[in-house]
């Protein structure tokens, strides 16, 4: 009799834990569905940057756009994410997600070096709605590239608009 009671309690416990897990999973699916509907996804900064790099290469083929690779375990710190060249102008760009915009000390130092040598330096922030805000190093203001479906409005003029921030039309 005592064994039957213990087995019954154990079965009740398993059923409750299973129902709790199922409810949590349903809640997680609903939260993610709402996040997608609101335009924010669980994509990492790396995934967002890879996707944006494809857009650049498809829409501005005459631009040099290079993502500086990560060096895992090498002790080297990547100076910034992207080096680009377009219309005789060099660009250094560090991409960040909206929830983590702080630049590391070595990133500030390297963006500053590019800027002082005549290049244009930016922090590019992936917004939750899909837009990308380019914040110029050493200047106020900025430029927002608006998301439009799987691409961006006026993407072909991105570099012209970025040069315009610095008065280099």
C-alpha positions in Angstrom: 0.0 0.0 0.0 2.8 2.4 0.9 4.6 1.6 -2.3 1.5 2.3 -4.4 1.1 5.7 -2.7 4.8 6.6 -3.4 4.3 5.5 -7.1 1.2 7.6 -7.3 2.9 10.7 -5.9 5.9 10.1 -8.2 3.5 9.9 -11.2 1.7 13.1 -10.1 5.1 14.8 -9.8 6.1 13.7 -13.3 2.8 14.9 -14.8 3.1 18.3 -13.1 6.7 18.8 -14.2 5.8 17.8 -17.8 2.8 20.2 -17.8 5.1 23.0 -16.4 7.6 22.3 -19.2 4.9 22.3 -21.9 3.5 25.6 -20.6 6.9 27.2 -20.5 7.6 26.1 -24.0 4.3 27.5 -25.3 5.0 30.8 -23.5 8.5 30.9 -25.1 7.0 30.3 -28.6 4.5 33.1 -28.0 7.2 35.6 -26.9 9.3 34.8 -29.9 6.3 35.1 -32.2 5.6 38.5 -30.8 9.3 39.5 -31.1 9.2 38.6 -34.8 6.0 40.5 -35.4 7.5 43.6 -33.7 10.5 43.3 -36.0 13.0 42.2 -33.4 14.6 38.8 -33.8 17.0 36.7 -31.8 19.7 37.1 -34.4 23.1 37.7 -33.1 25.2 40.7 -34.1 27.3 38.4 -36.3 24.2 37.0 -38.1 22.9 40.6 -38.6 26.2 41.7 -39.9 26.5 38.7 -42.3 23.0 39.4 -43.6 23.8 43.1 -44.1 27.1 42.3 -45.8 25.2 40.3 -48.4 22.9 43.3 -49.0 25.9 45.5 -49.6 27.6 43.1 -51.9 24.4 42.6 -53.9 23.5 46.3 -54.2 26.8 48.2 -54.2 29.1 45.8 -56.2 31.8 48.4 -56.9 32.5 48.9 -53.1 35.2 47.0 -51.3 33.6 45.6 -48.2 35.6 43.3 -45.9 34.5 41.8 -42.6 37.6 41.4 -40.4 37.5 37.9 -39.1 37.4 36.9 -35.5 40.6 35.3 -34.2 39.4 32.8 -31.5 42.0 32.1 -28.9 44.6 34.1 -30.7 44.8 36.8 -28.1 44.3 39.4 -30.9 41.5 41.8 -30.6 39.7 42.7 -33.9 40.1 46.5 -34.3 36.5 46.9 -35.7 34.1 44.8 -37.8 34.3 46.2 -41.3 36.8 48.0 -43.5 35.2 49.4 -46.6 36.4 51.5 -49.6 34.2 53.4 -51.9 34.8 56.4 -54.2 38.4 56.9 -52.9 37.2 57.0 -49.3 38.0 54.5 -46.5 35.5 53.5 -43.9 35.9 51.8 -40.5 32.7 50.5 -39.1 31.9 48.8 -35.8 28.5 47.2 -35.7 26.5 46.8 -32.4 23.0 45.6 -31.5 20.7 48.2 -29.9 21.0 46.6 -26.5 24.8 46.7 -26.4 26.2 49.8 -28.0 29.2 50.4 -25.8 32.5 50.4 -27.7 35.5 48.7 -26.1 38.6 50.8 -25.5 40.6 49.2 -28.3 37.7 49.8 -30.8 37.6 53.5 -29.9 41.4 53.7 -30.3 41.3 52.0 -33.7 38.3 54.0 -35.0 40.1 57.1 -33.9 43.2 56.1 -35.8 41.3 55.6 -39.0 39.5 59.0 -38.5 42.7 60.9 -37.8 44.3 59.4 -41.0 41.5 60.7 -43.2 39.1 57.8 -43.2 35.5 57.9 -42.0 34.7 56.0 -38.8 31.2 54.9 -37.7 29.4 52.8 -35.1 26.5 51.2 -36.8 23.6 50.2 -34.5 21.1 47.5 -35.5 17.7 48.8 -34.3 14.9 46.5 -33.2 12.8 47.5 -36.2 15.5 46.5 -38.6 16.9 49.9 -39.4 20.6 50.6 -39.0 21.8 53.9 -37.4 25.3 55.0 -38.5 26.8 57.2 -35.8 29.9 59.1 -37.0 33.0 59.1 -34.9 33.8 62.5 -33.6 30.7 64.2 -35.0 27.1 64.6 -33.8 24.1 63.5 -35.9 24.1 60.4 -37.9 22.3 58.6 -40.7 19.6 56.0 -40.4 19.3 53.4 -43.1 15.7 52.3 -43.2 14.8 48.6 -43.6 12.4 47.8 -46.4 11.6 44.1 -46.7 14.8 42.1 -47.2 16.8 45.2 -48.2 17.1 48.9 -47.3 15.7 52.1 -48.7 18.3 54.0 -50.7 21.0 51.4 -50.1 22.8 52.3 -53.3 23.5 55.7 -51.9 24.7 54.5 -48.5 28.3 55.6 -48.9 27.3 59.0 -50.4 25.1 59.6 -47.4 27.8 58.6 -45.0 30.3 61.0 -46.7 27.7 63.7 -46.5 27.7 63.5 -42.7 31.4 64.5 -42.7 30.8 67.1 -45.4 32.7 65.1 -48.1 30.1 65.1 -50.8 
